[in-house]
Amino acid sequence: MLVRPGDGQVAELGPVTMRVLAAGDAMTRRAFTLAEFTGGGGAWTVPHRHDAMEESFYVLDGEFTFTLGEDRVAVGAGSYLLVPRGTRHAIHAEEGGGRMLTLMVPGGLEDMFFELAQLPPGAITDPTVRATISARYDSIPS
C-alpha cells in the first residue's frame, strides 16, 4: 500500500493534526498503526498510560519534551523514543512546534483520535473529556 504526501485519513485535534499512514483491518490487520502528528508549541497530550500497547515516536522536525513517569526527556529531530506499556507519559512541543511519526503496537488507538476530532478543538488536552473517551482505547489519563 502506497501513501503519497497529502494522502491518509486526517484528524484535526486542535493543538495537533494526525495523518494516518497505515492502520486498520484491511491494511495492517490492526497489528500496528503508523501516524504522522504535526502541531504548534505547547501540550499535545494529557499525562496518560497504555497498559496493552507500546507507543514509539520518531521526531522529524522540532523540539519536544516527553515526560516519562517522573523524568523529563528533551528530544529533537532524528531522535527515536519508545514508551513501554504501563509507562505514564505526556508530550509537550517546544516553541515553533514540530512533527513526528508515531508507531502504536498493536493498532487501534487512531480510532480514539478520530473520535476526539469530532469534539471541540483542544479536547485531546482536556482531562475530563479525555478520560471519558480514552478509557475505551487503552489510553488512561493518569
N, CA, C and O atoms as a GROMACS GRO file, in nm:
protein
  568
    1MET      N    1   0.084  -0.118   0.000
    1MET     CA    2   0.000   0.000   0.000
    1MET      C    3   0.088   0.123   0.000
    1MET      O    4   0.180   0.134   0.081
    2LEU      N    5   0.062   0.214  -0.088
    2LEU     CA    6   0.138   0.338  -0.101
    2LEU      C    7   0.056   0.453  -0.048
    2LEU      O    8  -0.062   0.467  -0.081
    3VAL      N    9   0.117   0.536   0.035
    3VAL     CA   10   0.055   0.659   0.084
    3VAL      C   11   0.143   0.774   0.040
    3VAL      O   12   0.257   0.786   0.083
    4ARG      N   13   0.089   0.858  -0.046
    4ARG     CA   14   0.164   0.971  -0.100
    4ARG      C   15   0.146   1.094  -0.010
    4ARG      O   16   0.054   1.098   0.071
    5PRO      N   17   0.233   1.194  -0.024
    5PRO     CA   18   0.217   1.316   0.054
    5PRO      C   19   0.075   1.372   0.037
    5PRO      O   20   0.023   1.383  -0.074
    6GLY      N   21   0.014   1.406   0.149
    6GLY     CA   22  -0.122   1.459   0.146
    6GLY      C   23  -0.230   1.352   0.154
    6GLY      O   24  -0.346   1.384   0.179
    7ASP      N   25  -0.194   1.225   0.132
    7ASP     CA   26  -0.290   1.116   0.143
    7ASP      C   27  -0.301   1.072   0.288
    7ASP      O   28  -0.221   1.113   0.373
    8GLY      N   29  -0.398   0.990   0.316
    8GLY     CA   30  -0.418   0.937   0.450
    8GLY      C   31  -0.533   1.007   0.520
    8GLY      O   32  -0.560   1.124   0.493
    9GLN      N   33  -0.598   0.936   0.608
    9GLN     CA   34  -0.709   0.992   0.684
    9GLN      C   35  -0.654   1.089   0.788
    9GLN      O   36  -0.555   1.058   0.855
   10VAL      N   37  -0.718   1.206   0.801
   10VAL     CA   38  -0.669   1.313   0.887
   10VAL      C   39  -0.768   1.342   0.998
   10VAL      O   40  -0.889   1.342   0.977
   11ALA      N   41  -0.714   1.366   1.118
   11ALA     CA   42  -0.794   1.410   1.232
   11ALA      C   43  -0.737   1.542   1.282
   11ALA      O   44  -0.621   1.549   1.322
   12GLU      N   45  -0.818   1.647   1.279
   12GLU     CA   46  -0.779   1.778   1.331
   12GLU      C   47  -0.815   1.780   1.479
   12GLU      O   48  -0.932   1.770   1.515
   13LEU      N   49  -0.714   1.794   1.566
   13LEU     CA   50  -0.734   1.780   1.709
   13LEU      C   51  -0.710   1.909   1.787
   13LEU      O   52  -0.698   1.906   1.909
   14GLY      N   53  -0.702   2.023   1.719
   14GLY     CA   54  -0.674   2.148   1.787
   14GLY      C   55  -0.525   2.173   1.789
   14GLY      O   56  -0.470   2.229   1.694
   15PRO      N   57  -0.456   2.132   1.897
   15PRO     CA   58  -0.312   2.159   1.903
   15PRO      C   59  -0.230   2.075   1.805
   15PRO      O   60  -0.117   2.111   1.773
   16VAL      N   61  -0.286   1.963   1.759
   16VAL     CA   62  -0.213   1.876   1.666
   16VAL      C   63  -0.307   1.822   1.559
   16VAL      O   64  -0.429   1.819   1.576
   17THR      N   65  -0.246   1.781   1.450
   17THR     CA   66  -0.317   1.713   1.342
   17THR      C   67  -0.254   1.576   1.325
   17THR      O   68  -0.132   1.563   1.320
   18MET      N   69  -0.338   1.474   1.317
   18MET     CA   70  -0.290   1.338   1.293
   18MET      C   71  -0.325   1.298   1.149
   18MET      O   72  -0.437   1.318   1.103
   19ARG      N   73  -0.225   1.243   1.080
   19ARG     CA   74  -0.247   1.185   0.946
   19ARG      C   75  -0.206   1.039   0.954
   19ARG      O   76  -0.090   1.007   0.979
   20VAL      N   77  -0.302   0.950   0.931
   20VAL     CA   78  -0.275   0.807   0.941
   20VAL      C   79  -0.209   0.759   0.811
   20VAL      O   80  -0.258   0.784   0.701
   21LEU      N   81  -0.096   0.691   0.828
   21LEU     CA   82  -0.023   0.637   0.714
   21LEU      C   83  -0.052   0.488   0.694
   21LEU      O   84  -0.057   0.440   0.581
   22ALA      N   85  -0.071   0.415   0.804
   22ALA     CA   86  -0.102   0.272   0.796
   22ALA      C   87  -0.180   0.233   0.920
   22ALA      O   88  -0.137   0.260   1.033
   23ALA      N   89  -0.296   0.170   0.900
   23ALA     CA   90  -0.380   0.128   1.013
   23ALA      C   91  -0.497   0.046   0.961
   23ALA      O   92  -0.522   0.038   0.841
   24GLY      N   93  -0.568  -0.013   1.055
   24GLY     CA   94  -0.695  -0.075   1.026
   24GLY      C   95  -0.688  -0.222   0.989
   24GLY      O   96  -0.580  -0.280   0.971
   25ASP      N   97  -0.806  -0.281   0.980
   25ASP     CA   98  -0.818  -0.424   0.950
   25ASP      C   99  -0.761  -0.459   0.813
   25ASP      O  100  -0.689  -0.558   0.800
   26ALA      N  101  -0.792  -0.379   0.712
   26ALA     CA  102  -0.752  -0.412   0.576
   26ALA      C  103  -0.602  -0.396   0.553
   26ALA      O  104  -0.542  -0.477   0.483
   27MET      N  105  -0.542  -0.292   0.611
   27MET     CA  106  -0.402  -0.263   0.580
   27MET      C  107  -0.304  -0.334   0.673
   27MET      O  108  -0.207  -0.393   0.626
   28THR      N  109  -0.329  -0.331   0.804
   28THR     CA  110  -0.230  -0.385   0.899
   28THR      C  111  -0.288  -0.497   0.986
   28THR      O  112  -0.220  -0.550   1.074
   29ARG      N  113  -0.414  -0.532   0.962
   29ARG     CA  114  -0.485  -0.627   1.047
   29ARG      C  115  -0.479  -0.585   1.193
   29ARG      O  116  -0.481  -0.667   1.284
   30ARG      N  117  -0.471  -0.453   1.214
   30ARG     CA  118  -0.463  -0.389   1.346
   30ARG      C  119  -0.340  -0.431   1.426
   30ARG      O  120  -0.336  -0.414   1.548
   31ALA      N  121  -0.240  -0.487   1.357
   31ALA     CA  122  -0.115  -0.522   1.425
   31ALA      C  123  -0.041  -0.397   1.471
   31ALA      O  124   0.026  -0.398   1.574
   32PHE      N  125  -0.054  -0.288   1.393
   32PHE     CA  126   0.009  -0.162   1.430
   32PHE      C  127  -0.063  -0.048   1.361
   32PHE      O  128  -0.141  -0.067   1.267
   33THR      N  129  -0.035   0.072   1.410
   33THR     CA  130  -0.078   0.196   1.346
   33THR      C  131   0.045   0.284   1.331
   33THR      O  132   0.123   0.298   1.425
   34LEU      N  133   0.062   0.344   1.214
   34LEU     CA  134   0.168   0.441   1.191
   34LEU      C  135   0.100   0.572   1.152
   34LEU      O  136   0.024   0.576   1.056
   35ALA      N  137   0.130   0.678   1.228
   35ALA     CA  138   0.067   0.807   1.202
   35ALA      C  139   0.170   0.918   1.212
   35ALA      O  140   0.270   0.906   1.283
   36GLU      N  141   0.145   1.026   1.141
   36GLU     CA  142   0.226   1.146   1.148
   36GLU      C  143   0.146   1.250   1.227
   36GLU      O  144   0.029   1.275   1.197
   37PHE      N  145   0.209   1.309   1.327
   37PHE     CA  146   0.147   1.416   1.406
   37PHE      C  147   0.223   1.544   1.382
   37PHE      O  148   0.346   1.546   1.383
   38THR      N  149   0.149   1.653   1.359
   38THR     CA  150   0.207   1.784   1.333
   38THR      C  151   0.132   1.886   1.416
   38THR      O  152   0.010   1.879   1.428
   39GLY      N  153   0.204   1.981   1.474
   39GLY     CA  154   0.135   2.084   1.550
   39GLY      C  155   0.227   2.192   1.600
   39GLY      O  156   0.348   2.190   1.578
   40GLY      N  157   0.166   2.288   1.668
   40GLY     CA  158   0.239   2.401   1.723
   40GLY      C  159   0.294   2.371   1.861
   40GLY      O  160   0.283   2.259   1.911
   41GLY      N  161   0.354   2.472   1.921
   41GLY     CA  162   0.412   2.458   2.053
   41GLY      C  163   0.306   2.443   2.160
   41GLY      O  164   0.194   2.493   2.146
   42GLY      N  165   0.342   2.375   2.268
   42GLY     CA  166   0.251   2.356   2.381
   42GLY      C  167   0.222   2.210   2.406
   42GLY      O  168   0.281   2.122   2.343
   43ALA      N  169   0.130   2.186   2.498
   43ALA     CA  170   0.093   2.049   2.535
   43ALA      C  171   0.020   1.981   2.420
   43ALA      O  172  -0.073   2.036   2.362
   44TRP      N  173   0.065   1.861   2.387
   44TRP     CA  174  -0.001   1.781   2.284
   44TRP      C  175  -0.089   1.674   2.346
   44TRP      O  176  -0.181   1.625   2.281
   45THR      N  177  -0.063   1.637   2.470
   45THR     CA  178  -0.142   1.534   2.537
   45THR      C  179  -0.156   1.568   2.685
   45THR      O  180  -0.085   1.654   2.738
   46VAL      N  181  -0.247   1.499   2.749
   46VAL     CA  182  -0.251   1.497   2.895
   46VAL      C  183  -0.164   1.379   2.939
   46VAL      O  184  -0.143   1.287   2.860
   47PRO      N  185  -0.114   1.378   3.062
   47PRO     CA  186  -0.041   1.260   3.108
   47PRO      C  187  -0.133   1.137   3.104
   47PRO      O  188  -0.247   1.142   3.152
   48HIS      N  189  -0.083   1.029   3.048
   48HIS     CA  190  -0.163   0.907   3.032
   48HIS      C  191  -0.072   0.787   3.021
   48HIS      O  192   0.050   0.801   3.014
   49ARG      N  193  -0.132   0.667   3.019
   49ARG     CA  194  -0.055   0.545   3.001
   49ARG      C  195  -0.137   0.448   2.914
   49ARG      O  196  -0.258   0.464   2.898
   50HIS      N  197  -0.068   0.350   2.860
   50HIS     CA  198  -0.130   0.242   2.782
   50HIS      C  199  -0.087   0.112   2.847
   50HIS      O  200   0.032   0.084   2.856
   51ASP      N  201  -0.182   0.032   2.891
   51ASP     CA  202  -0.149  -0.094   2.957
   51ASP      C  203  -0.130  -0.210   2.860
   51ASP      O  204  -0.068  -0.310   2.896
   52ALA      N  205  -0.183  -0.199   2.739
   52ALA     CA  206  -0.179  -0.312   2.646
   52ALA      C  207  -0.111  -0.278   2.514
   52ALA      O  208  -0.125  -0.352   2.417
   53MET      N  209  -0.038  -0.168   2.508
   53MET     CA  210   0.030  -0.132   2.384
   53MET      C  211   0.159  -0.056   2.412
   53MET      O  212   0.174   0.007   2.517
   54GLU      N  213   0.250  -0.063   2.317
   54GLU     CA  214   0.368   0.022   2.317
   54GLU      C  215   0.343   0.135   2.219
   54GLU      O  216   0.272   0.120   2.120
   55GLU      N  217   0.402   0.247   2.251
   55GLU     CA  218   0.392   0.363   2.162
   55GLU      C  219   0.534   0.415   2.145
   55GLU      O  220   0.609   0.430   2.242
   56SER      N  221   0.572   0.444   2.021
   56SER     CA  222   0.705   0.497   1.999
   56SER      C  223   0.697   0.615   1.902
   56SER      O  224   0.604   0.627   1.823
   57PHE      N  225   0.798   0.701   1.911
   57PHE     CA  226   0.798   0.829   1.842
   57PHE      C  227   0.932   0.851   1.773
   57PHE      O  228   1.038   0.828   1.831
   58TYR      N  229   0.926   0.896   1.648
   58TYR     CA  230   1.044   0.938   1.574
   58TYR      C  231   1.023   1.084   1.536
   58TYR      O  232   0.932   1.116   1.459
   59VAL      N  233   1.106   1.172   1.590
   59VAL     CA  234   1.090   1.316   1.567
   59VAL      C  235   1.147   1.353   1.430
   59VAL      O  236   1.264   1.329   1.402
   60LEU      N  237   1.061   1.412   1.348
   60LEU     CA  238   1.101   1.457   1.214
   60LEU      C  239   1.149   1.601   1.216
   60LEU      O  240   1.249   1.634   1.154
   61ASP      N  241   1.077   1.687   1.287
   61ASP     CA  242   1.108   1.830   1.295
   61ASP      C  243   1.072   1.880   1.434
   61ASP      O  244   0.978   1.832   1.497
   62GLY      N  245   1.148   1.977   1.483
   62GLY     CA  246   1.115   2.044   1.607
   62GLY      C  247   1.182   1.983   1.729
   62GLY      O  248   1.260   1.889   1.720
   63GLU      N  249   1.147   2.043   1.843
   63GLU     CA  250   1.200   2.000   1.972
   63GLU      C  251   1.081   1.967   2.063
   63GLU      O  252   0.982   2.040   2.065
   64PHE      N  253   1.092   1.858   2.137
   64PHE     CA  254   0.985   1.812   2.224
   64PHE      C  255   1.041   1.778   2.361
   64PHE      O  256   1.158   1.743   2.375
   65THR      N  257   0.956   1.790   2.461
   65THR     CA  258   0.986   1.738   2.593
   65THR      C  259   0.883   1.630   2.624
   65THR      O  260   0.763   1.656   2.626
   66PHE      N  261   0.933   1.510   2.646
   66PHE     CA  262   0.848   1.398   2.687
   66PHE      C  263   0.862   1.382   2.837
   66PHE      O  264   0.972   1.385   2.891
   67THR      N  265   0.750   1.365   2.903
   67THR     CA  266   0.753   1.327   3.044
   67THR      C  267   0.725   1.178   3.049
   67THR      O  268   0.621   1.132   3.003
   68LEU      N  269   0.820   1.104   3.106
   68LEU     CA  270   0.809   0.958   3.118
   68LEU      C  271   0.816   0.926   3.266
   68LEU      O  272   0.923   0.932   3.326
   69GLY      N  273   0.702   0.892   3.325
   69GLY     CA  274   0.696   0.876   3.470
   69GLY      C  275   0.724   1.010   3.532
   69GLY      O  276   0.650   1.106   3.509
   70GLU      N  277   0.830   1.021   3.612
   70GLU     CA  278   0.869   1.149   3.674
   70GLU      C  279   0.983   1.217   3.598
   70GLU      O  280   1.021   1.329   3.632
   71ASP      N  281   1.037   1.151   3.496
   71ASP     CA  282   1.151   1.204   3.422
   71ASP      C  283   1.106   1.288   3.302
   71ASP      O  284   1.006   1.257   3.237
   72ARG      N  285   1.181   1.394   3.276
   72ARG     CA  286   1.158   1.477   3.157
   72ARG      C  287   1.275   1.454   3.061
   72ARG      O  288   1.392   1.460   3.101
   73VAL      N  289   1.241   1.426   2.935
   73VAL     CA  290   1.342   1.397   2.834
   73VAL      C  291   1.323   1.491   2.716
   73VAL      O  292   1.216   1.495   2.656
   74ALA      N  293   1.427   1.568   2.683
   74ALA     CA  294   1.424   1.658   2.568
   74ALA      C  295   1.473   1.581   2.446
   74ALA      O  296   1.577   1.515   2.450
   75VAL      N  297   1.397   1.589   2.336
   75VAL     CA  298   1.435   1.521   2.212
   75VAL      C  299   1.416   1.615   2.094
   75VAL      O  300   1.330   1.703   2.096
   76GLY      N  301   1.496   1.594   1.992
   76GLY     CA  302   1.487   1.674   1.871
   76GLY      C  303   1.485   1.587   1.747
   76GLY      O  304   1.480   1.465   1.755
   77ALA      N  305   1.490   1.653   1.632
   77ALA     CA  306   1.483   1.585   1.503
   77ALA      C  307   1.587   1.474   1.496
   77ALA      O  308   1.703   1.491   1.533
   78GLY      N  309   1.542   1.357   1.447
   78GLY     CA  310   1.628   1.241   1.434
   78GLY      C  311   1.627   1.150   1.556
   78GLY      O  312   1.688   1.044   1.554
   79SER      N  313   1.558   1.192   1.663
   79SER     CA  314   1.551   1.111   1.784
   79SER      C  315   1.435   1.013   1.778
   79SER      O  316   1.329   1.042   1.722
   80TYR      N  317   1.457   0.895   1.838
   80TYR     CA  318   1.354   0.792   1.850
   80TYR      C  319   1.335   0.764   1.998
   80TYR      O  320   1.431   0.752   2.073
   81LEU      N  321   1.208   0.752   2.040
   81LEU     CA  322   1.176   0.725   2.180
   81LEU      C  323   1.068   0.618   2.188
   81LEU      O  324   0.963   0.631   2.125
   82LEU      N  325   1.095   0.513   2.266
   82LEU     CA  326   0.998   0.407   2.290
   82LEU      C  327   0.938   0.427   2.429
   82LEU      O  328   1.012   0.445   2.526
   83VAL      N  329   0.806   0.423   2.438
   83VAL     CA  330   0.736   0.431   2.565
   83VAL      C  331   0.680   0.292   2.594
   83VAL      O  332   0.583   0.251   2.531
   84PRO      N  333   0.740   0.219   2.690
   84PRO     CA  334   0.692   0.085   2.720
   84PRO      C  335   0.551   0.085   2.780
   84PRO      O  336   0.506   0.185   2.836
   85ARG      N  337   0.484  -0.027   2.765
   85ARG     CA  338   0.350  -0.044   2.823
   85ARG      C  339   0.351  -0.004   2.970
   85ARG      O  340   0.446  -0.031   3.044
   86GLY      N  341   0.242   0.060   3.011
   86GLY     CA  342   0.224   0.096   3.151
   86GLY      C  343   0.300   0.218   3.196
   86GLY      O  344   0.290   0.256   3.313
   87THR      N  345   0.376   0.282   3.107
   87THR     CA  346   0.455   0.399   3.144
   87THR      C  347   0.373   0.526   3.127
   87THR      O  348   0.325   0.556   3.018
   88ARG      N  349   0.358   0.600   3.234
   88ARG     CA  350   0.288   0.730   3.229
   88ARG      C  351   0.372   0.824   3.143
   88ARG      O  352   0.493   0.835   3.163
   89HIS      N  353   0.308   0.892   3.048
   89HIS     CA  354   0.381   0.983   2.961
   89HIS      C  355   0.295   1.098   2.913
   89HIS      O  356   0.172   1.091   2.914
   90ALA      N  357   0.361   1.204   2.870
   90ALA     CA  358   0.296   1.321   2.812
   90ALA      C  359   0.393   1.383   2.713
   90ALA      O  360   0.514   1.362   2.720
   91ILE      N  361   0.338   1.460   2.619
   91ILE     CA  362   0.420   1.522   2.514
   91ILE      C  363   0.396   1.671   2.514
   91ILE      O  364   0.282   1.717   2.516
   92HIS      N  365   0.505   1.747   2.510
   92HIS     CA  366   0.499   1.892   2.501
   92HIS      C  367   0.591   1.934   2.387
   92HIS      O  368   0.710   1.903   2.388
   93ALA      N  369   0.537   2.006   2.288
   93ALA     CA  370   0.619   2.058   2.179
   93ALA      C  371   0.673   2.194   2.221
   93ALA      O  372   0.600   2.277   2.274
   94GLU      N  373   0.800   2.214   2.196
   94GLU     CA  374   0.861   2.343   2.230
   94GLU      C  375   0.818   2.449   2.129
   94GLU      O  376   0.748   2.418   2.032
   95GLU      N  377   0.858   2.573   2.152
   95GLU     CA  378   0.817   2.685   2.067
   95GLU      C  379   0.845   2.652   1.920
   95GLU      O  380   0.952   2.602   1.886
   96GLY      N  381   0.748   2.680   1.836
   96GLY     CA  382   0.761   2.651   1.694
   96GLY      C  383   0.697   2.519   1.656
   96GLY      O  384   0.675   2.493   1.537
   97GLY      N  385   0.668   2.435   1.754
   97GLY     CA  386   0.601   2.308   1.726
   97GLY      C  387   0.692   2.209   1.658
   97GLY      O  388   0.815   2.219   1.665
   98GLY      N  389   0.630   2.112   1.593
   98GLY     CA  390   0.710   2.010   1.527
   98GLY      C  391   0.625   1.904   1.460
   98GLY      O  392   0.504   1.919   1.441
   99ARG      N  393   0.694   1.798   1.424
   99ARG     CA  394   0.630   1.689   1.350
   99ARG      C  395   0.700   1.560   1.388
   99ARG      O  396   0.822   1.555   1.400
  100MET      N  397   0.620   1.453   1.407
  100MET     CA  398   0.678   1.324   1.441
  100MET      C  399   0.596   1.210   1.384
  100MET      O  400   0.476   1.225   1.358
  101LEU      N  401   0.663   1.097   1.366
  101LEU     CA  402   0.595   0.972   1.333
  101LEU      C  403   0.570   0.898   1.464
  101LEU      O  404   0.656   0.894   1.552
  102THR      N  405   0.451   0.840   1.475
  102THR     CA  406   0.415   0.764   1.594
  102THR      C  407   0.374   0.624   1.552
  102THR      O  408   0.290   0.605   1.465
  103LEU      N  409   0.436   0.525   1.616
  103LEU     CA  410   0.406   0.385   1.591
  103LEU      C  411   0.336   0.331   1.714
  103LEU      O  412   0.391   0.337   1.825
  104MET      N  413   0.216   0.277   1.696
  104MET     CA  414   0.136   0.222   1.805
  104MET      C  415   0.117   0.072   1.780
  104MET      O  416   0.067   0.032   1.675
  105VAL      N  417   0.159  -0.009   1.877
  105VAL     CA  418   0.155  -0.155   1.862
  105VAL      C  419   0.087  -0.217   1.983
  105VAL      O  420   0.137  -0.200   2.094
  106PRO      N  421  -0.025  -0.287   1.966
  106PRO     CA  422  -0.100  -0.307   1.843
  106PRO      C  423  -0.174  -0.180   1.801
  106PRO      O  424  -0.173  -0.080   1.873
  107GLY      N  425  -0.237  -0.186   1.685
  107GLY     CA  426  -0.310  -0.072   1.633
  107GLY      C  427  -0.447  -0.055   1.698
  107GLY      O  428  -0.489  -0.137   1.780
  108GLY      N  429  -0.513   0.051   1.660
  108GLY     CA  430  -0.648   0.078   1.708
  108GLY      C  431  -0.663   0.211   1.777
  108GLY      O  432  -0.773   0.266   1.783
  109LEU      N  433  -0.553   0.266   1.830
  109LEU     CA  434  -0.561   0.393   1.903
  109LEU      C  435  -0.602   0.508   1.812
  109LEU      O  436  -0.655   0.609   1.860
  110GLU      N  437  -0.579   0.494   1.683
  110GLU     CA  438  -0.619   0.600   1.590
  110GLU      C  439  -0.768   0.629   1.599
  110GLU      O  440  -0.811   0.742   1.576
  111ASP      N  441  -0.848   0.527   1.633
  111ASP     CA  442  -0.993   0.547   1.646
  111ASP      C  443  -1.027   0.646   1.757
  111ASP      O  444  -1.124   0.720   1.745
  112MET      N  445  -0.948   0.648   1.865
  112MET     CA  446  -0.969   0.745   1.971
  112MET      C  447  -0.947   0.887   1.918
  112MET      O  448  -1.025   0.977   1.949
  113PHE      N  449  -0.842   0.906   1.839
  113PHE     CA  450  -0.814   1.038   1.786
  113PHE      C  451  -0.924   1.084   1.691
  113PHE      O  452  -0.960   1.202   1.690
  114PHE      N  453  -0.978   0.993   1.611
  114PHE     CA  454  -1.088   1.031   1.522
  114PHE      C  455  -1.212   1.069   1.602
  114PHE      O  456  -1.284   1.161   1.564
  115GLU      N  457  -1.236   1.000   1.712
  115GLU     CA  458  -1.349   1.035   1.799
  115GLU      C  459  -1.326   1.170   1.865
  115GLU      O  460  -1.418   1.252   1.872
  116LEU      N  461  -1.205   1.194   1.914
  116LEU     CA  462  -1.174   1.324   1.976
  116LEU      C  463  -1.185   1.438   1.875
  116LEU      O  464  -1.220   1.550   1.912
  117ALA      N  465  -1.155   1.410   1.748
  117ALA     CA  466  -1.162   1.513   1.644
  117ALA      C  467  -1.304   1.560   1.619
  117ALA      O  468  -1.324   1.667   1.562
  118GLN      N  469  -1.404   1.483   1.661
  118GLN     CA  470  -1.544   1.523   1.645
  118GLN      C  471  -1.587   1.622   1.753
  118GLN      O  472  -1.694   1.681   1.744
  119LEU      N  473  -1.504   1.641   1.855
  119LEU     CA  474  -1.533   1.732   1.967
  119LEU      C  475  -1.468   1.867   1.942
  119LEU      O  476  -1.395   1.884   1.844
  120PRO      N  477  -1.494   1.965   2.029
  120PRO     CA  478  -1.431   2.096   2.011
  120PRO      C  479  -1.279   2.087   2.010
  120PRO      O  480  -1.222   1.998   2.073
  121PRO      N  481  -1.212   2.178   1.937
  121PRO     CA  482  -1.066   2.177   1.932
  121PRO      C  483  -1.009   2.180   2.074
  121PRO      O  484  -1.059   2.253   2.160
  122GLY      N  485  -0.906   2.103   2.097
  122GLY     CA  486  -0.842   2.100   2.228
  122GLY      C  487  -0.892   1.990   2.318
  122GLY      O  488  -0.840   1.976   2.429
  123ALA      N  489  -0.991   1.912   2.276
  123ALA     CA  490  -1.042   1.803   2.359
  123ALA      C  491  -0.932   1.704   2.395
  123ALA      O  492  -0.939   1.637   2.498
  124ILE      N  493  -0.831   1.693   2.308
  124ILE     CA  494  -0.722   1.600   2.333
  124ILE      C  495  -0.645   1.635   2.460
  124ILE      O  496  -0.584   1.547   2.522
  125THR      N  497  -0.646   1.761   2.501
  125THR     CA  498  -0.573   1.803   2.621
  125THR      C  499  -0.666   1.833   2.738
  125THR      O  500  -0.621   1.884   2.840
  126ASP      N  501  -0.794   1.802   2.726
  126ASP     CA  502  -0.890   1.822   2.835
  126ASP      C  503  -0.901   1.692   2.913
  126ASP      O  504  -0.953   1.593   2.860
  127PRO      N  505  -0.853   1.689   3.039
  127PRO     CA  506  -0.850   1.563   3.114
  127PRO      C  507  -0.987   1.498   3.132
  127PRO      O  508  -0.998   1.375   3.129
  128THR      N  509  -1.092   1.578   3.151
  128THR     CA  510  -1.226   1.521   3.173
  128THR      C  511  -1.278   1.455   3.046
  128THR      O  512  -1.326   1.342   3.049
  129VAL      N  513  -1.270   1.526   2.936
  129VAL     CA  514  -1.315   1.472   2.808
  129VAL      C  515  -1.231   1.350   2.771
  129VAL      O  516  -1.283   1.247   2.728
  130ARG      N  517  -1.103   1.364   2.788
  130ARG     CA  518  -1.011   1.256   2.750
  130ARG      C  519  -1.040   1.130   2.832
  130ARG      O  520  -1.036   1.019   2.777
  131ALA      N  521  -1.069   1.145   2.960
  131ALA     CA  522  -1.096   1.029   3.046
  131ALA      C  523  -1.219   0.953   2.998
  131ALA      O  524  -1.221   0.830   3.000
  132THR      N  525  -1.321   1.025   2.956
  132THR     CA  526  -1.446   0.962   2.913
  132THR      C  527  -1.425   0.878   2.787
  132THR      O  528  -1.472   0.765   2.779
  133ILE      N  529  -1.354   0.934   2.690
  133ILE     CA  530  -1.336   0.868   2.561
  133ILE      C  531  -1.221   0.768   2.564
  133ILE      O  532  -1.234   0.656   2.514
  134SER      N  533  -1.110   0.807   2.622
  134SER     CA  534  -0.989   0.727   2.607
  134SER      C  535  -0.993   0.594   2.684
  134SER      O  536  -0.917   0.503   2.651
  135ALA      N  537  -1.079   0.582   2.782
  135ALA     CA  538  -1.090   0.456   2.857
  135ALA      C  539  -1.125   0.340   2.763
  135ALA      O  540  -1.088   0.225   2.789
  136ARG      N  541  -1.196   0.368   2.655
  136ARG     CA  542  -1.234   0.265   2.559
  136ARG      C  543  -1.118   0.224   2.468
  136ARG      O  544  -1.129   0.126   2.393
  137TYR      N  545  -1.009   0.297   2.473
  137TYR     CA  546  -0.898   0.276   2.379
  137TYR      C  547  -0.764   0.250   2.448
  137TYR      O  548  -0.660   0.272   2.386
  138ASP      N  549  -0.763   0.204   2.572
  138ASP     CA  550  -0.638   0.176   2.643
  138ASP      C  551  -0.548   0.300   2.646
  138ASP      O  552  -0.427   0.290   2.622
  139SER      N  553  -0.606   0.414   2.674
  139SER     CA  554  -0.530   0.537   2.690
  139SER      C  555  -0.583   0.604   2.818
  139SER      O  556  -0.674   0.686   2.813
  140ILE      N  557  -0.524   0.568   2.930
  140ILE     CA  558  -0.578   0.604   3.060
  140ILE      C  559  -0.510   0.728   3.115
  140ILE      O  560  -0.391   0.724   3.146
  141PRO      N  561  -0.584   0.840   3.128
  141PRO     CA  562  -0.523   0.959   3.189
  141PRO      C  563  -0.475   0.924   3.330
  141PRO      O  564  -0.544   0.856   3.405
  142SER      N  565  -0.355   0.973   3.365
  142SER     CA  566  -0.300   0.941   3.496
  142SER      C  567  -0.220   1.057   3.553
  142SER      O  568  -0.166   1.047   3.663
   0.00000   0.00000   0.00000
